[in-house]
Amino acid sequence: MKFKNVAITGHTSGIGKGLFDHFTAMGCNVKGFSKDTGFDISNKLNQDLIITHTKDCDLFINNAYHYYAQVELMKLWQHQHWHDKHFIINTSSMAAEPLADIPNNFPWLKSYGEEKYAINKTSWDINHSGSACKSIVIMPGVCQTNFYNPYDTADHNGKELYENIIKTNSIITVDDLVKTVDLVLESINGRNFISSMTVLNGY
């Protein structure tokens, strides 16, 4: 399925920038929203402005992170495009995967995992709501980005895990995730689509 008008939050760095550059290179009309351009999604007014500015978009990449703001943006965008056969792609996390048992394995990530799980649950609800607008979740493991997890502490920050992933050359790159997004978009055929995709580190 081809998309002509794409909106991306957090488009000036990391995964968002990779996707912004990718869709621009494909000839899409791409709108970017980030803190650098005055669209901090923690601000409700900015959330409403993003929704207003993306009325003409057929693909919304809900990438920027701020606690539960991604959930709110997803709900608002679906509501605006309820009758449109459009798609939302949400950047979630492996921290949201119940099988990862985050509360026991990485207890300092518990709140972050709950926030990302809320994205997954809302995406599921959207896809079973009767709306023509559908939602996709991408759940990557440890990525090669500048993302800062607000729940990391000096003593608990996953440094050992990160170093092991670097050592085994199994870090997930931005290019890896761009290819993942391409894959899930190619799955859309009018009858079915991939609703969630987990990208694991191969360490």
C-alpha positions, 0 to 999 in steps of 0.5 A: 500500500502506498502512502502519499502524505506522511506525518512523523513525530520526533523527526529530527533525530534517531528513528524518527529522522531515519523514517523522515529521510526515508519517506522524503526520498520516496517522494512522499509529502512528509510533515515532521513534528518535534521539540526542535520545531516547537512541537513538544508532545508533552503539551496538550496544545501541541498535541491538538496542533499536530492533529490539526496539521495532519488532517490531510495525511494518510499515515501517522508515525507516532514515534516521539516519546513522552510518558503516555503522550503517544497514547493520547496522540494515537487516540486523537488521530484515530478519532479524526480519521475514523472513516478513513482507510489510514494507518498509524505506526507506533514506536513501542518497545520490547519493554512492553512485551509481557514475556520479557518479564520486565518487572522482575528482570529490569524492575527500574523499567517497570513504569516505562514498560507499562507506558509502552504496553498502553500503546500496544493495548490502545493499538489493539483496541483501535483495530477492534473498534470498527474504525476504518483507521488501523494501527500498527505497533513496532517493538524494538529491543535495544537501539542505536539511538540517542534516546534517554530512558527517564527511568534509568538510574546510575545503578540501574541503567542496563549498561551491562546488557548494552555493552554485551549487545555492542560486543556481539554486534547485535544492536538494532540500527535506525536502518533496521527499523526503517526496513521493519516499517517498510515490511509492515507497510508492504503487508497491507493488502486490503484484507489483512496486515501485520498489526505488531512486529517485534525486533529482537537483538540477536545477542 
